[in-house]
Every structure is written in structure tokens, then in C-alpha cells.
Amino acid sequence: AASKECHHQHLDLQKTICTASIAGVHATFADVASFLSSAASDCAENLNNPAYCAADSSGLVSALANIAVSASNMNAACPRSKLNNRAEIGIDIVRRLSEFEKFKDPADLGNLSDRLVRDLPAAPPQ
């Protein structure tokens, strides 16, 4: 399903998010293979070297796929990323602390914290 949806993505951010999804699927299947191989080696009556090898190999594939997931997510989400433009895919997010950008001089902050507390829905009575 992820690969069918990702085939039609054209924007860089969408492609990056799809990369993370597909790599996550690969990591999950590699984890399953690693767990099954470990079970086969642990439950065998005798030493089962091929199963140990398969478990370790699958574990390595899973770890590498998880690195790809993390790298893709970091590329899409971190502030310094050139892809961090949510408007291009129609997401308009107002950052919680974005109102502080308008304050250039520390003196402008004044009693801002008092004002913020007063504006909270459950503000303490005055």
C-alpha cells in the first residue's frame, strides 16, 4: 500500500515521508525474520549456526532500514531542512511559540508571561 501511494508523489517532502514509510515496512519484515530465526536457533536441540547467522543478518538489515527511517524523518522534520516547508503540501501549522518572533528587544517582552498566564483558559482569578 505504501509503495502504491508513494509512486504518485511529486513534491520532495512527500517523497521523503514515503521513503520513511517504505523503509519502516522493510525494517518490520527484517525484524520478523530476525525473531523467527532467533526462535529457530534457540529452540533447536543442537547448535543451529545457519539460524544464528540468519538472525544476525536480518537484525543488521532491520537496523539499517531503521537508520533510513530516522534519516528521512529528520530530513523532513528538522528546522534546518530545506524540505521543512509544510505549505507546499497544504499543511498550515502555526507554531506555538511563533509569537515570540516579533520581539526583537528583550525589553519588549516585559510582562509577557503575565499576559500569557492571564490569557490561558483556566487562568487564575485576578
BALOBA-1460 file (C-alpha; in Angstrom, 3 decimals):
// residues 126
<rec num="1" residu="a" x="0.000" y="0.000" z="0.000"/>
<rec num="2" residu="a" x="2.781" y="2.438" z="0.880"/>
<rec num="3" residu="s" x="4.609" y="1.903" z="-2.406"/>
<rec num="4" residu="k" x="1.420" y="2.372" z="-4.461"/>
<rec num="5" residu="e" x="0.660" y="5.654" z="-2.709"/>
<rec num="6" residu="c" x="4.256" y="6.869" z="-2.904"/>
<rec num="7" residu="h" x="4.547" y="6.227" z="-6.621"/>
<rec num="8" residu="h" x="2.449" y="9.321" z="-7.365"/>
<rec num="9" residu="q" x="4.221" y="11.739" z="-5.011"/>
<rec num="10" residu="h" x="5.928" y="14.628" z="-6.769"/>
<rec num="11" residu="l" x="6.987" y="17.019" z="-4.029"/>
<rec num="12" residu="d" x="10.292" y="16.440" z="-2.239"/>
<rec num="13" residu="l" x="8.689" y="16.438" z="1.205"/>
<rec num="14" residu="q" x="6.112" y="13.863" z="0.141"/>
<rec num="15" residu="k" x="8.845" y="11.652" z="-1.330"/>
<rec num="16" residu="t" x="10.855" y="11.908" z="1.878"/>
<rec num="17" residu="i" x="7.873" y="10.908" z="4.018"/>
<rec num="18" residu="c" x="7.184" y="7.976" z="1.688"/>
<rec num="19" residu="t" x="10.816" y="6.906" z="1.937"/>
<rec num="20" residu="a" x="10.429" y="6.738" z="5.706"/>
<rec num="21" residu="s" x="7.224" y="4.699" z="5.392"/>
<rec num="22" residu="i" x="8.679" y="2.171" z="2.971"/>
<rec num="23" residu="a" x="11.910" y="1.813" z="4.943"/>
<rec num="24" residu="g" x="9.764" y="1.239" z="8.046"/>
<rec num="25" residu="v" x="7.976" y="-1.626" z="6.308"/>
<rec num="26" residu="h" x="11.338" y="-3.146" z="5.344"/>
<rec num="27" residu="a" x="12.558" y="-2.805" z="8.934"/>
<rec num="28" residu="t" x="9.436" y="-4.525" z="10.244"/>
<rec num="29" residu="f" x="9.808" y="-7.525" z="7.937"/>
<rec num="30" residu="a" x="13.514" y="-7.779" z="8.770"/>
<rec num="31" residu="d" x="12.595" y="-7.756" z="12.476"/>
<rec num="32" residu="v" x="10.124" y="-10.590" z="11.919"/>
<rec num="33" residu="a" x="12.778" y="-12.595" z="10.049"/>
<rec num="34" residu="s" x="15.283" y="-11.930" z="12.825"/>
<rec num="35" residu="f" x="12.852" y="-13.002" z="15.556"/>
<rec num="36" residu="l" x="11.838" y="-16.184" z="13.717"/>
<rec num="37" residu="s" x="15.475" y="-17.086" z="13.061"/>
<rec num="38" residu="s" x="16.313" y="-16.468" z="16.697"/>
<rec num="39" residu="a" x="13.439" y="-18.678" z="17.762"/>
<rec num="40" residu="a" x="14.623" y="-21.422" z="15.409"/>
<rec num="41" residu="s" x="18.151" y="-21.255" z="16.794"/>
<rec num="42" residu="d" x="17.098" y="-21.033" z="20.441"/>
<rec num="43" residu="c" x="14.561" y="-23.856" z="20.242"/>
<rec num="44" residu="a" x="16.777" y="-26.291" z="18.344"/>
<rec num="45" residu="e" x="18.149" y="-29.322" z="20.185"/>
<rec num="46" residu="n" x="21.607" y="-28.784" z="18.684"/>
<rec num="47" residu="l" x="23.584" y="-25.729" z="17.677"/>
<rec num="48" residu="n" x="21.967" y="-24.191" z="14.611"/>
<rec num="49" residu="n" x="24.595" y="-21.900" z="13.114"/>
<rec num="50" residu="p" x="22.649" y="-21.030" z="9.941"/>
<rec num="51" residu="a" x="19.728" y="-19.801" z="12.063"/>
<rec num="52" residu="y" x="22.080" y="-17.680" z="14.190"/>
<rec num="53" residu="c" x="23.558" y="-16.244" z="11.014"/>
<rec num="54" residu="a" x="20.104" y="-15.511" z="9.591"/>
<rec num="55" residu="a" x="19.027" y="-13.830" z="12.836"/>
<rec num="56" residu="d" x="22.092" y="-11.602" z="12.898"/>
<rec num="57" residu="s" x="21.845" y="-10.775" z="9.179"/>
<rec num="58" residu="s" x="18.182" y="-9.898" z="9.484"/>
<rec num="59" residu="g" x="18.936" y="-7.808" z="12.554"/>
<rec num="60" residu="l" x="21.525" y="-5.869" z="10.585"/>
<rec num="61" residu="v" x="19.079" y="-5.260" z="7.721"/>
<rec num="62" residu="s" x="16.495" y="-4.061" z="10.247"/>
<rec num="63" residu="a" x="18.963" y="-1.688" z="11.891"/>
<rec num="64" residu="l" x="19.990" y="-0.205" z="8.540"/>
<rec num="65" residu="a" x="16.359" y="0.226" z="7.490"/>
<rec num="66" residu="n" x="15.635" y="1.975" z="10.805"/>
<rec num="67" residu="i" x="18.555" y="4.322" z="10.140"/>
<rec num="68" residu="a" x="16.927" y="5.153" z="6.792"/>
<rec num="69" residu="v" x="13.614" y="5.820" z="8.578"/>
<rec num="70" residu="s" x="15.249" y="8.129" z="11.107"/>
<rec num="71" residu="a" x="17.283" y="9.960" z="8.469"/>
<rec num="72" residu="s" x="14.217" y="10.534" z="6.298"/>
<rec num="73" residu="n" x="12.147" y="11.740" z="9.236"/>
<rec num="74" residu="m" x="14.930" y="14.065" z="10.376"/>
<rec num="75" residu="n" x="15.261" y="15.457" z="6.870"/>
<rec num="76" residu="a" x="11.540" y="16.177" z="6.716"/>
<rec num="77" residu="a" x="11.029" y="17.446" z="10.266"/>
<rec num="78" residu="c" x="14.151" y="19.247" z="11.414"/>
<rec num="79" residu="p" x="14.015" y="23.060" z="11.206"/>
<rec num="80" residu="r" x="17.162" y="23.424" z="9.070"/>
<rec num="81" residu="s" x="15.826" y="21.087" z="6.402"/>
<rec num="82" residu="k" x="15.133" y="22.676" z="3.036"/>
<rec num="83" residu="l" x="12.056" y="20.420" z="2.939"/>
<rec num="84" residu="n" x="10.578" y="21.929" z="6.090"/>
<rec num="85" residu="n" x="8.026" y="23.915" z="4.126"/>
<rec num="86" residu="r" x="4.668" y="22.457" z="5.115"/>
<rec num="87" residu="a" x="2.749" y="24.913" z="2.931"/>
<rec num="88" residu="e" x="3.816" y="23.051" z="-0.210"/>
<rec num="89" residu="i" x="1.680" y="20.056" z="0.767"/>
<rec num="90" residu="g" x="-1.167" y="22.092" z="2.205"/>
<rec num="91" residu="i" x="-0.346" y="21.911" z="5.915"/>
<rec num="92" residu="d" x="-0.590" y="25.253" z="7.655"/>
<rec num="93" residu="i" x="0.819" y="24.900" z="11.142"/>
<rec num="94" residu="v" x="1.097" y="27.882" z="13.439"/>
<rec num="95" residu="r" x="3.928" y="27.175" z="15.799"/>
<rec num="96" residu="r" x="3.064" y="27.538" z="19.474"/>
<rec num="97" residu="l" x="5.964" y="29.908" z="20.223"/>
<rec num="98" residu="s" x="5.941" y="31.774" z="16.906"/>
<rec num="99" residu="e" x="4.529" y="34.883" z="18.582"/>
<rec num="100" residu="f" x="7.918" y="35.429" z="20.217"/>
<rec num="101" residu="e" x="9.493" y="36.139" z="16.798"/>
<rec num="102" residu="k" x="8.031" y="39.652" z="16.797"/>
<rec num="103" residu="f" x="10.008" y="40.576" z="19.913"/>
<rec num="104" residu="k" x="13.403" y="41.850" z="18.798"/>
<rec num="105" residu="d" x="14.334" y="43.666" z="22.007"/>
<rec num="106" residu="p" x="14.267" y="41.804" z="25.351"/>
<rec num="107" residu="a" x="12.609" y="44.877" z="26.889"/>
<rec num="108" residu="d" x="9.609" y="44.254" z="24.619"/>
<rec num="109" residu="l" x="8.966" y="41.008" z="26.457"/>
<rec num="110" residu="g" x="8.127" y="42.968" z="29.602"/>
<rec num="111" residu="n" x="5.281" y="41.230" z="31.387"/>
<rec num="112" residu="l" x="4.578" y="38.855" z="28.527"/>
<rec num="113" residu="s" x="4.499" y="35.855" z="30.839"/>
<rec num="114" residu="d" x="1.829" y="37.567" z="32.965"/>
<rec num="115" residu="r" x="-0.219" y="38.260" z="29.844"/>
<rec num="116" residu="l" x="0.159" y="34.669" z="28.668"/>
<rec num="117" residu="v" x="-0.987" y="33.315" z="32.018"/>
<rec num="118" residu="r" x="-3.956" y="35.688" z="32.036"/>
<rec num="119" residu="d" x="-4.978" y="34.531" z="28.561"/>
<rec num="120" residu="l" x="-4.975" y="30.834" z="29.460"/>
<rec num="121" residu="p" x="-8.411" y="29.210" z="29.521"/>
<rec num="122" residu="a" x="-8.003" y="28.267" z="33.185"/>
<rec num="123" residu="a" x="-6.248" y="31.449" z="34.244"/>
<rec num="124" residu="p" x="-6.061" y="32.088" z="37.986"/>
<rec num="125" residu="p" x="-8.556" y="34.644" z="39.284"/>
<rec num="126" residu="q" x="-7.239" y="38.225" z="39.434"/>
